[in-house]
Amino acid sequence: MTPTPRLTLALTTATLMLAANLYGAATAHAADDPVDPPGTEASASAPVEVDANDPDLKIPDGATLAQAKVLDIKSVVEEQGGDERREDTNASVTLALQAEVLFGKDSAKLGSEAKSRIEGIAEEIKTQNATRVRVFGFTDNLGSSAHGDVLSKKRANAVQDVLVQSLNDSGITYEVRGYGEDYPIADNSTEAGRKKNRRVEVSFPRSEA
């Protein structure tokens, strides 16, 4: 005699009991609540339960929360036409001037309007009481990389010279560099992008006051 009939009977009995339980639960629900409109039925999946005793949700014994701090938020404002670009964070200010605003083509000689633009930056440095100023020059990727490095450094030096004259403050430390085509801020495959990449950036810390 094989055990198959008993197994079939046992499964049949279990199936009937399960069906009866489900029918009873469904009947009780229908008697208590109205039928949900189509498409608004509750999901068949139970919500994820959170274990309040989970050690990963608690601070370990003896530990403390870090001191609250304001996250660094960057604000970027660009003049119409992109001649000047300003970045403000909680810690610093960066002002970028397009090379065409300051210099002639492939030149490190400042143009007629350049001095007033740079003097405006100097006033901002005074307002922030900054004692450290960075002046970085950049070019697009046209021409040789070596030429771009030299030209960007010469342009940064020219801007620094005007800042030194305008600020006349021996307590300010300057960092001047020429990065050439490194660190583009726009696409070098278009003239509009290359124009933005040809720039001099002046950055300094914000006042803590």
C-alpha positions as a printed NumPy array, in Angstrom:
array([[  0.   ,   0.   ,   0.   ],
       [  1.435,   3.364,  -1.012],
       [  1.202,   6.616,   1.051],
       [ -0.088,   8.671,  -1.897],
       [ -3.871,   8.608,  -0.992],
       [ -3.103,   9.8  ,   2.565],
       [ -0.925,  12.635,   1.266],
       [ -3.639,  13.696,  -1.176],
       [ -6.26 ,  13.622,   1.555],
       [ -4.064,  15.635,   3.913],
       [ -3.417,  18.298,   1.261],
       [ -7.115,  18.429,   0.377],
       [ -8.09 ,  18.909,   4.009],
       [ -5.505,  21.666,   4.484],
       [ -6.668,  23.393,   1.321],
       [-10.292,  23.361,   2.438],
       [ -9.384,  24.735,   5.872],
       [ -7.309,  27.538,   4.308],
       [-10.104,  28.414,   1.901],
       [-12.635,  28.5  ,   4.741],
       [-10.419,  30.808,   6.795],
       [ -9.868,  33.177,   3.876],
       [-13.596,  33.222,   3.098],
       [-14.421,  33.977,   6.709],
       [-11.912,  36.834,   6.831],
       [-13.2  ,  38.269,   3.566],
       [-16.822,  38.051,   4.765],
       [-15.998,  39.796,   8.01 ],
       [-14.191,  42.601,   6.141],
       [-17.099,  43.024,   3.726],
       [-19.56 ,  43.328,   6.599],
       [-17.508,  46.023,   8.342],
       [-16.263,  48.16 ,   5.419],
       [-17.747,  49.24 ,   2.086],
       [-16.283,  47.805,  -1.083],
       [-13.327,  49.844,  -2.384],
       [-13.749,  51.386,  -5.87 ],
       [-11.739,  49.649,  -8.608],
       [ -8.144,  50.773,  -8.624],
       [ -8.155,  51.901,  -4.99 ],
       [ -7.868,  48.539,  -3.308],
       [ -5.293,  48.234,  -0.554],
       [ -2.012,  46.753,  -1.67 ],
       [ -1.595,  43.067,  -1.074],
       [  1.913,  43.745,   0.257],
       [  2.187,  44.505,   3.942],
       [  4.069,  47.704,   4.859],
       [  7.655,  47.309,   6.007],
       [  7.788,  47.104,   9.76 ],
       [ 10.486,  49.036,  11.625],
       [ 12.057,  47.28 ,  14.56 ],
       [ 12.372,  49.876,  17.31 ],
       [ 14.933,  47.658,  19.017],
       [ 17.232,  47.497,  15.985],
       [ 20.69 ,  48.589,  17.218],
       [ 21.394,  50.266,  13.855],
       [ 18.663,  52.8  ,  14.636],
       [ 20.154,  53.837,  17.939],
       [ 23.18 ,  55.793,  19.075],
       [ 25.705,  53.38 ,  20.608],
       [ 26.251,  53.645,  24.334],
       [ 28.66 ,  56.471,  25.13 ],
       [ 28.351,  58.092,  21.685],
       [ 27.038,  61.609,  21.071],
       [ 25.626,  63.448,  18.073],
       [ 28.012,  65.664,  16.112],
       [ 27.592,  69.392,  16.491],
       [ 25.023,  70.841,  14.101],
       [ 26.435,  72.768,  11.156],
       [ 25.191,  74.609,   8.098],
       [ 25.825,  72.707,   4.892],
       [ 27.848,  74.531,   2.25 ],
       [ 25.438,  75.815,  -0.4  ],
       [ 26.738,  77.219,  -3.67 ],
       [ 25.018,  80.051,  -5.492],
       [ 26.058,  80.769,  -9.071],
       [ 25.063,  83.959, -10.865],
       [ 26.132,  84.733, -14.405],
       [ 25.694,  88.049, -16.17 ],
       [ 23.694,  88.075, -19.362],
       [ 26.205,  87.219, -22.032],
       [ 28.437,  85.489, -19.504],
       [ 31.013,  88.264, -19.188],
       [ 31.145,  87.787, -15.435],
       [ 30.324,  84.786, -13.274],
       [ 29.956,  84.834,  -9.502],
       [ 29.956,  81.852,  -7.159],
       [ 29.048,  82.292,  -3.5  ],
       [ 29.325,  79.618,  -0.824],
       [ 29.189,  79.843,   2.941],
       [ 32.977,  79.964,   2.985],
       [ 34.144,  81.841,  -0.106],
       [ 33.448,  84.096,  -3.069],
       [ 34.72 ,  83.4  ,  -6.585],
       [ 34.468,  85.98 ,  -9.354],
       [ 35.307,  84.905, -12.894],
       [ 35.844,  87.391, -15.726],
       [ 35.98 ,  86.272, -19.33 ],
       [ 39.338,  86.908, -20.945],
       [ 37.733,  88.99 , -23.715],
       [ 36.522,  91.449, -21.073],
       [ 40.078,  91.937, -19.82 ],
       [ 42.478,  91.217, -22.684],
       [ 42.9  ,  91.33 , -26.411],
       [ 43.084,  88.095, -28.379],
       [ 46.058,  85.956, -27.34 ],
       [ 47.322,  88.83 , -25.168],
       [ 48.037,  89.415, -21.494],
       [ 47.77 ,  93.198, -21.781],
       [ 44.756,  94.588, -19.935],
       [ 42.208,  96.49 , -21.99 ],
       [ 40.604,  99.858, -21.277],
       [ 37.632,  98.501, -19.298],
       [ 39.604,  95.863, -17.451],
       [ 40.919,  98.062, -14.641],
       [ 37.469,  99.208, -13.507],
       [ 36.225,  95.614, -13.466],
       [ 39.148,  94.468, -11.347],
       [ 38.807,  97.438,  -9.017],
       [ 35.213,  96.35 ,  -8.42 ],
       [ 36.536,  92.966,  -7.3  ],
       [ 39.014,  94.737,  -5.035],
       [ 36.127,  96.525,  -3.304],
       [ 34.467,  93.171,  -2.672],
       [ 37.703,  91.846,  -1.17 ],
       [ 37.788,  94.848,   1.165],
       [ 34.163,  94.273,   2.171],
       [ 34.936,  90.676,   3.104],
       [ 38.11 ,  91.672,   4.971],
       [ 39.92 ,  88.926,   3.105],
       [ 43.601,  88.39 ,   3.747],
       [ 44.087,  85.553,   1.246],
       [ 43.334,  86.002,  -2.448],
       [ 43.7  ,  83.478,  -5.244],
       [ 44.054,  84.587,  -8.857],
       [ 43.843,  81.738, -11.359],
       [ 44.041,  82.02 , -15.144],
       [ 42.482,  79.567, -17.636],
       [ 42.329,  79.166, -21.415],
       [ 40.387,  77.035, -23.884],
       [ 41.889,  73.959, -25.535],
       [ 42.89 ,  75.646, -28.805],
       [ 46.61 ,  75.873, -29.479],
       [ 49.263,  74.009, -27.575],
       [ 48.883,  73.155, -23.923],
       [ 52.234,  74.769, -23.127],
       [ 51.174,  78.056, -24.728],
       [ 47.918,  77.995, -22.75 ],
       [ 49.795,  77.465, -19.496],
       [ 52.063,  80.449, -20.129],
       [ 49.287,  82.769, -21.341],
       [ 46.951,  81.943, -18.453],
       [ 49.713,  82.618, -15.903],
       [ 50.588,  85.974, -17.53 ],
       [ 46.923,  86.992, -17.449],
       [ 46.589,  86.004, -13.811],
       [ 49.69 ,  88.053, -12.985],
       [ 48.237,  91.087, -14.778],
       [ 45.011,  90.899, -12.76 ],
       [ 46.941,  90.463,  -9.532],
       [ 49.002,  93.588, -10.265],
       [ 45.84 ,  95.713, -10.431],
       [ 44.47 ,  94.135,  -7.242],
       [ 47.71 ,  94.905,  -5.402],
       [ 47.579,  98.535,  -6.53 ],
       [ 43.9  ,  98.922,  -5.685],
       [ 44.015,  97.236,  -2.287],
       [ 47.397,  98.585,  -1.206],
       [ 47.411,  96.162,   1.699],
       [ 50.608,  94.364,   2.625],
       [ 48.637,  92.02 ,   4.887],
       [ 47.052,  90.232,   1.928],
       [ 48.656,  87.035,   0.664],
       [ 48.21 ,  86.198,  -3.027],
       [ 48.302,  82.832,  -4.758],
       [ 48.637,  83.217,  -8.519],
       [ 48.524,  80.316, -10.962],
       [ 47.982,  79.597, -14.636],
       [ 46.119,  76.373, -15.361],
       [ 45.834,  76.679, -19.133],
       [ 43.143,  74.424, -20.548],
       [ 42.693,  72.464, -17.31 ],
       [ 39.43 ,  72.741, -15.361],
       [ 37.029,  73.911, -18.083],
       [ 33.593,  75.075, -16.944],
       [ 31.953,  74.674, -20.359],
       [ 32.138,  72.569, -23.503],
       [ 35.28 ,  73.286, -25.502],
       [ 33.691,  71.911, -28.67 ],
       [ 31.729,  75.141, -29.206],
       [ 32.911,  78.745, -29.409],
       [ 30.395,  79.758, -26.727],
       [ 31.894,  77.159, -24.403],
       [ 35.481,  78.083, -25.212],
       [ 34.674,  81.728, -24.503],
       [ 33.553,  80.811, -20.979],
       [ 36.663,  78.73 , -20.422],
       [ 38.945,  81.647, -21.332],
       [ 38.757,  83.39 , -17.97 ],
       [ 40.506,  84.682, -14.87 ],
       [ 39.066,  83.712, -11.493],
       [ 39.594,  85.666,  -8.284],
       [ 38.527,  83.902,  -5.095],
       [ 38.74 ,  84.791,  -1.419],
       [ 37.177,  83.746,   1.91 ],
       [ 33.932,  85.271,   3.083],
       [ 33.929,  87.356,   6.246],
       [ 32.928,  85.386,   9.338],
       [ 31.148,  88.43 ,  10.771]])
